[in-house]
Amino acid sequence: MGVELGNIFDSAVKNSIFNDKSVLQVRYTPDSIPHRDEQIKQLASILAPILRGERVSNLFVYGKTGTGKTLSVQYIKDELTKKAEKLGVDVRIEYLNCKLKKVADTEYRILAALIQQLGGTVPATGLPTDQVYSKFIEIIDRKKQLIVLIFDEIDHAVKKMSDSFLYTLTRLNSELSKAQISLIGISNDVTFLENIDPRVRSSLGEEEFVFPPYNAVQLQEILGQRCKLAFKLNSVEDGVIAKCAAYAAREHGDARRALDLLRIAGELSEREGRDKVTEEFIDMANDKIERDKILDIVESEPRQFQVVLYSVLQLTRSNKQKSLSGDRSQKFFTGDVYDLYQDYCKRVKTDVLTQRRVSDIIAEIDMLGLINAKVISKGRHGRTREIKLSIPQNLVDKVEAILVEALGL
């Protein structure tokens, strides 16, 4: 066995088709951001008054996943910081990803992370939230400075907490005597601000900016540039980049998905001992990404979403057992889900939502492709949804394990 593994390891070291795989990963920052010059110029114009020592309006940047929002904002952040240092303007720009676990699921944790980034310390838990706010104010108000807080995937934080968090942050300026705060929110959900309390929205006084998706031609150019850096010469077959771009263009022009496809296709072809990435590996990579996407959705969605999905999962399992024992009535409906959902809410000690709200969550789960919820009429009794689980059978156990851990069942 040792000799066999040795051969595999030797082959991996000697025969890699990659030159620099990191070029295809999310955290890689390119020297230039193709097809985003116009967006970068406009965002830079909005934020430029910082260099005169002026507080700028809160800014919300929208766009589908993989449209270059975060890359562009990070690029402007770096350039602004350099220019401010040259001009002697005291500006502090801090970035926080709200999708990170154990960082952005409570106000306390977000503030603790920001305090740490600003050079302070606060216990991971234990203090009242208003004391943590006081600590945050104390740290930033020591001197005259402009603080810009960038919250990436901000909609995730608001889903997990509430929009009152945004309101509190915007009101902090009235408590500051020296420093001033501006917010930059980045979100994949273009309708995000429409769903928050109107009072919160009016307090934001925001500017909005939308990033359009890339088209297939633009994606091909982006992939072509990265491909030259990522792979050894002649390691990618003709047609691979076009196929990658076509897949990603179908997914709302998602450059991140295109790069993931190319990287995973390279890894799969390497494991097969091939010296080239061929089109068949793009199809295999696409299947793998679809499977991983389902698990990521289940893991990152809010607690109420998870309780509803777990109820659907258990009803599906229960109906399968009935089927094995000869009972053919495998259908279940919104009301069945709601009954079981209420039981699980009590078990996991979470608030019970109204049936109407749970019906909305079922529609969300349906939209994400995890279930099939067909609206059917029950005559004078109104309408309901007939629900079937759509998660591939080979992923059901993994999804259940994620939900059990997340809900503490």
Buried (B, 14 or more C-beta within 10 A) or exposed (E): EEEEEEEEEEEEEEEBBBBEBEBBEEEBEEEEBBBBEEBBEEBBEBBBBBBEBEBBBBBBBBBBBBBBBBBBBBBBBEEBBEBBEEEEBBBBBBBBBBBBEEBBBBBBBBBBBBBEEEEBEBEEEEBEEEEBBEBBBEBBBEEEBBBBBBBBBBBBBBBBBBBBBBBBBBEBEEEBEEBBBBBBBBBBBBEBBEEBEEEBBEBBEBBEBEBBBBEBEBBBBBBBBBBEEBBEEEBBBEEBBBBBBBBBBEBBBBBBBBBBBBBBBBBBBBEEEBEBBBBBBBBBBBEBBEBEBBBEBBBBBEBBBBBBBBBBBBBBEBBEEEEEEEEEEEEBBBEBBBEBBBEBBEEBEBEBBEBEEBBEBBBBBBEBEBBEBEEEEEEEEEEBBEBBBBBEEEBBEBBBEBBEEBBEE
